[in-house]
């Protein structure tokens, strides 16, 4: 790996341990490109933490969109993640439209608008987590990746919903609502109740409904994953350990709304190893 890619890998080690570990299971000559792709995701994901109102966040997202769609590598030399990403896009001929759609979906993160419905949630997850899996697959095996887009779809949605549930305490403090309004209504909850916790049983029902939705997508992924070639499996490893987090969330019950459901580094490594050995 070059210096920019090494920077990306170290960034992942601290900010996204699941994807960091998955990179280590990939062929050595692909690790730098995967690290660049996932570090880009990390940079975008933390924009909300760096801003006080949405407009600077949208400007930052637009900077990335303009960079990816028209700026040469040399002009990004001051940003190692950007430089590594542009090099990866060029080397593997990654579709720039996928990054544009990804950034468009991420605008939602900058505001406190409620997630309207399940279709919107699944679309958001598809343009973000599923797209990352598909892009990683193109890096690993461009010839076979397009055949498994549906697998990436379910894997990414399962992974993203689980991630949103794990971050529910953070989102509640910010006033963000990722649990769709139609799901909240179906279980007798509301956005207001979710945020203020005035009805703990309703909040738990909402969490359980999301766990069930993530589990449904994971089951579909697991069935379809039987056809995945070995070359593509590293792209799916972060999603493959979703059941470990869902089990933790289920055990946490309503406390998942106030305490981030995490697992130990050892548990994470063991889950990743088992997923890689299937």
SVG drawing of the C-alpha trace seen along z (x, -y; Angstrom):
<svg xmlns="http://www.w3.org/2000/svg" viewBox="-51 -26 55 49">
<polyline fill="none" stroke="black" stroke-width="0.4" points="0.0,0.0 1.1,-3.6 1.2,-6.2 -2.3,-7.5 -3.8,-4.0 -1.9,-3.2 -3.4,-6.4 -6.9,-5.1 -6.3,-1.7 -5.2,-3.3 -8.2,-5.6 -10.4,-2.5 -8.7,-0.8 -9.9,-3.4 -13.2,-4.5 -14.6,-1.4 -13.2,1.8 -15.6,4.1 -14.5,2.9 -10.9,2.7 -10.9,6.4 -12.6,7.3 -9.9,5.5 -7.3,7.8 -9.1,10.8 -8.9,9.5 -6.0,10.3 -3.0,8.2 -3.0,6.3 -6.6,5.2 -6.3,4.0 -5.3,0.4 -8.2,-0.1 -10.7,1.3 -9.2,-0.8 -9.6,-3.9 -13.3,-3.1 -14.2,-2.4 -12.2,-5.5 -14.3,-7.6 -17.4,-6.2 -15.9,-7.1 -15.2,-10.6 -18.8,-11.1 -20.3,-9.4 -18.6,-11.8 -19.6,-15.0 -22.6,-15.4 -20.2,-15.3 -18.2,-18.2 -20.9,-20.7 -23.4,-22.9 -26.0,-23.3 -26.7,-21.4 -25.4,-23.9 -21.7,-23.4 -22.4,-19.7 -24.0,-20.0 -21.0,-22.0 -18.7,-19.3 -20.7,-16.6 -20.7,-18.7 -16.9,-19.1 -16.6,-15.3 -19.1,-15.0 -17.3,-17.6 -13.9,-16.0 -15.1,-12.5 -16.8,-13.7 -14.2,-16.0 -10.9,-16.6 -7.7,-14.9 -5.6,-13.1 -3.0,-15.8 -5.6,-18.3 -6.5,-16.1 -2.9,-15.6 -3.6,-17.5 -6.2,-15.0 -4.9,-11.4 -8.4,-9.8 -9.4,-11.8 -6.2,-11.0 -6.4,-7.3 -10.1,-7.2 -9.5,-8.9 -6.6,-6.5 -8.9,-3.6 -11.7,-4.9 -9.3,-5.3 -7.5,-1.9 -10.7,0.1 -12.9,-2.0 -15.5,-2.4 -18.8,-4.0 -18.8,-7.6 -22.6,-7.8 -22.6,-5.3 -20.6,-7.8 -22.9,-10.6 -25.9,-8.7 -24.2,-7.8 -23.6,-11.4 -27.1,-12.4 -28.5,-9.8 -26.2,-11.0 -27.8,-14.5 -30.5,-13.0 -28.0,-12.6 -27.5,-16.3 -31.1,-17.1 -33.5,-16.0 -36.3,-15.1 -38.0,-11.8 -37.6,-8.8 -40.9,-8.7 -41.4,-5.0 -39.8,-1.6 -39.2,-2.0 -37.3,-5.2 -35.2,-3.5 -34.4,-0.6 -33.5,-3.0 -31.2,-5.0 -29.5,-1.7 -29.2,-0.6 -27.5,-3.7 -25.1,-3.7 -24.2,-0.3 -25.3,1.9 -23.5,-0.4 -20.3,-0.1 -20.5,3.7 -21.1,3.5 -18.1,1.2 -15.9,3.3 -17.0,6.3 -16.0,4.5 -12.5,4.0 -12.3,7.7 -13.7,9.3 -15.2,6.9 -16.2,9.8 -18.4,11.5 -19.6,8.6 -22.6,7.6 -24.1,11.0 -24.6,10.6 -26.1,7.1 -29.2,8.5 -27.1,10.2 -25.3,6.9 -28.7,5.3 -30.0,7.5 -26.6,7.6 -26.2,3.8 -29.8,3.2 -29.4,5.7 -26.0,4.2 -27.2,0.6 -30.4,1.1 -28.4,2.9 -25.9,0.0 -28.6,-2.6 -30.1,-0.6 -26.7,-0.5 -26.5,-4.3 -30.0,-4.9 -28.8,-6.5 -26.7,-9.0 -29.5,-9.7 -32.0,-10.3 -29.6,-12.9 -29.4,-14.7 -33.1,-14.5 -32.7,-12.2 -35.3,-9.6 -34.2,-6.7 -37.0,-4.4 -39.6,-4.9 -42.9,-6.6 -45.0,-3.8 -43.2,-1.2 -43.5,-3.5 -47.3,-3.8 -47.7,-0.1 -46.3,0.7 -48.1,-2.2 -45.2,-4.5 -44.3,-7.9 -41.3,-10.0 -41.9,-12.1 -42.2,-9.1 -39.1,-7.6 -37.1,-10.7 -38.5,-11.5 -38.9,-7.8 -42.2,-8.6 -43.6,-5.1 -40.8,-2.5 -42.9,0.4 -43.6,-1.5 -39.9,-2.3 -39.1,1.4 -41.7,2.5 -40.2,0.1 -36.7,1.5 -38.0,5.0 -39.7,4.2 -36.4,2.9 -34.5,5.9 -37.0,8.1 -36.6,6.1 -32.9,6.4 -33.2,10.1 -35.5,10.6 -33.0,8.9 -30.1,10.9 -32.0,14.2 -32.5,13.3 -28.8,12.4 -27.7,15.7 -29.8,17.7 -28.5,15.9 -24.9,15.9 -24.5,19.6 -23.8,18.6 -21.1,16.1 -17.7,16.8 -14.8,16.9 -13.3,13.8 -16.2,11.6 -16.6,12.8 -14.3,10.2 -16.7,7.5 -19.5,9.1 -17.7,9.8 -18.8,6.6 -22.5,7.5 -21.9,11.2 -21.5,10.5 -24.8,8.7 -26.5,11.5 -23.9,10.9 -25.1,7.3 -28.7,8.2 -28.4,10.7 -26.8,8.0 -29.6,5.5 -32.2,8.1 -30.7,8.8 -30.4,5.1 -34.2,4.6 -35.3,1.1 -31.8,0.2 -30.7,0.2 -32.3,-3.3 -29.9,-4.7 -26.8,-2.5 -24.9,-1.7 -24.9,2.0 -21.3,3.0 -19.3,6.2 -15.7,6.8 -12.8,6.7 -12.2,10.4 -15.9,11.2 -15.7,9.1 -12.5,10.9 -14.0,14.3 -17.2,13.5 -15.3,12.2 -13.1,15.3 -16.1,17.6 -17.8,15.6 -14.7,15.8 -14.5,19.6 -18.0,20.4"/>
</svg>
